[in-house]
C-alpha cells in the first residue's frame, strides 16, 4: 500500500533500521527517503512530518540547563524535558548560578527566565548575552511572563539558535517540546504575541502616520524630485492645492522654518528613512 507516493514498511520491516541508515532517538524508529526527503517512521509505520522530525533530531541527546527562580516551574519543565528525550544537565535560580553551570557543563540549550534575582529586571537576558559571547554554539531560549519588545529584539539579533517564548506557551506541551527541539537544531522561534507587538510598535513609530493618504502621495512625489507644478499634473489638482499639501506636510512633520535648513529636503529625508 502506498501513501502519498511513499511505500509503507512491510510487516517484517517495522521496528527495523535499514542497513546503512542513521537512526533517531527512540526504539523502533527508522529513516526512509521519500521524493528526496527523509522521513522518520515509528514502530507503527507512521511517517512523521519533516518539521517534527527536525525537532526530534534536535532533542535527541541534547543537554539542557534551566534557569528560573520559580522552583515549581523549573522542576516541572525539567521533568517534562526529560520525559521527552532531553538530558537536563542542571538547574539554576539566578544569573551567577546559571553562568557557572553553563561554563561547567557546556549544554546545547539554555532555557532562561528573563527576570531573576536579585533585581528581577533583566538578569536572565544579561546572562544570555554572556552565554552567547562565550559559547555561541549554545542555543538560548528566553521565557517571559510578558512581551518585552526591546529585550526580545536584542536577543533575536544574536542569530540562529535563539527563541523568545511567553510562559503561557509552556502549557501547550507538544508545541513547547517541538519548539525546544527546533531551536536546539539551530532554528529560531519567536512567540506569535511578540510578532504582533512588533507590528504595532512599528506602526506607532512611523512618523508618517500623521499624514493623510493624499499628503503621503505628495511627499512620495517630492521624494522623486517633482516640483509643485509637476506634482499638480501627476495628481490632477491645481498647483495652489499642492502648495497647501506641502505646507501641511511640513507642519505635521514638525519641520519649522529655518534659514539654514531646507524644509522640503528634510521632509524627503524623513520619508526615505521610513522605507
C-alpha positions, -999 to 999 in steps of 0.1 A, spaced: 0 0 0 13 35 -9 6 68 9 14 100 -10 37 80 -33 58 66 -5 59 29 4 50 19 40 73 -5 57 62 -41 54 53 -63 84 88 -77 85 104 -42 83 86 -24 111 108 -17 140 139 -24 120 165 1 109 176 -2 72 212 -12 68 234 19 64 207 44 76 211 66 105 186 61 133 169 86 155 162 87 192 136 62 204 133 25 199 120 11 166 124 44 146 137 41 111 145 67 84 135 63 48 137 85 17 106 98 0 109 121 -30 142 134 -18 130 140 18 140 120 48 110 109 69 111 94 103 89 63 107 80 50 141 75 13 150 39 15 139 50 25 104 36 61 108 57 88 90 65 119 110 63 152 91 97 167 83 93 196 107 86 174 136 114 151 125 138 180 126 127 189 161 130 153 172 166 152 159 173 184 178 163 170 211 180 136 207 206 136 235 206 174 238 218 186 272 197 214 286 202 237 316 172 255 332 173 289 350 143 302 368 138 313 404 103 297 404 113 262 417 79 246 408 80 258 372 117 248 369 111 213 383 81 209 361 100 219 330 129 196 339 105 166 343 88 174 310 120 177 291 135 145 305 103 126 296 106 140 261 142 128 254 163 157 266 190 154 292 186 181 319 222 188 329 215 212 357 193 239 372 199 274 385 179 300 404 198 332 394 222 346 369 255 339 386 245 302 392 234 299 356 267 312 342 287 289 364 266 260 354 268 267 317 306 271 318 308 238 336 285 215 316 286 234 282 250 225 273 234 225 238 204 245 251 199 271 279 163 279 289 163 311 309 137 332 327 142 368 316 137 382 351 156 366 380 171 376 414 183 398 428 167 427 409 140 408 389 148 431 360 167 417 330 192 394 348 183 365 326 188 385 294 222 397 307 233 361 314 221 352 279 244 378 264 274 364 283 265 328 272 261 339 235 295 356 237 314 328 254 295 298 240 280 308 206 271 272 199 247 270 229 211 277 218 192 301 240 155 302 249 143 331 269 109 327 288 90 358 298 57 364 315 51 394 293 60 407 259 93 427 262 99 441 227 133 457 232 147 428 251 134 403 226 148 422 196 183 423 213 182 385 218 169 376 184 196 398 168 221 373 181 214 349 152 203 313 149 196 290 178 175 316 197 140 316 209 116 340 228 86 324 243 59 336 267 55 313 297 19 308 288 30 288 258 45 262 280 10 249 288 9 235 252 33 207 260 36 192 224 42 226 209 67 236 236 88 204 232 88 207 194 99 243 197 128 235 220 139 207 196 138 231 167 158 257 184 183 230 196 187 221 159 197 257 151 164 273 143 149 304 158 114 308 171 95 340 180 63 339 201 33 350 179 24 376 205 58 392 201 53 394 163 20 412 168 35 436 193 64 443 169 40 451 141 21 475 164 53 491 177 65 497 141 32 514 133 34 535 164 69 547 155 61 556 119 65 594 117 44 595 85 13 582 103 3 618 109 -1 624 72 -32 618 52 -31 594 22 -30 624 -2 -2 640 17 18 608 16 13 607 -21 25 643 -25 55 635 -3 64 605 -23 64 626 -55 85 652 -37 110 624 -30 111 616 -67 122 652 -73 90 665 -87 82 702 -84 49 716 -72 38 721 -108 49 686 -117 31 671 -87 -1 690 -97 0 675 -132 6 640 -118 -24 640 -93 -47 663 -114 -50 692 -90 -40 729 -91 -5 740 -81 -21 760 -52 -36 728 -38 -2 711 -39 13 741 -21 -13 737 7 -5 700 10 33 707 12 27 733 40 6 708 59 32 681 54 60 703 68 38 713 98 27 678 107 63 665 104 74 693 129 98 710 104 97 747 113 110 774 91 148 778 92 174 800 74 200 772 74 179 741 66 158 733 36 125 720 50 115 703 17 147 683 17 142 674 54 107 662 46 120 640 18 147 625 41 121 617 67 101 599 40 132 579 28 141 569 64 107 550 67 112 530 35 
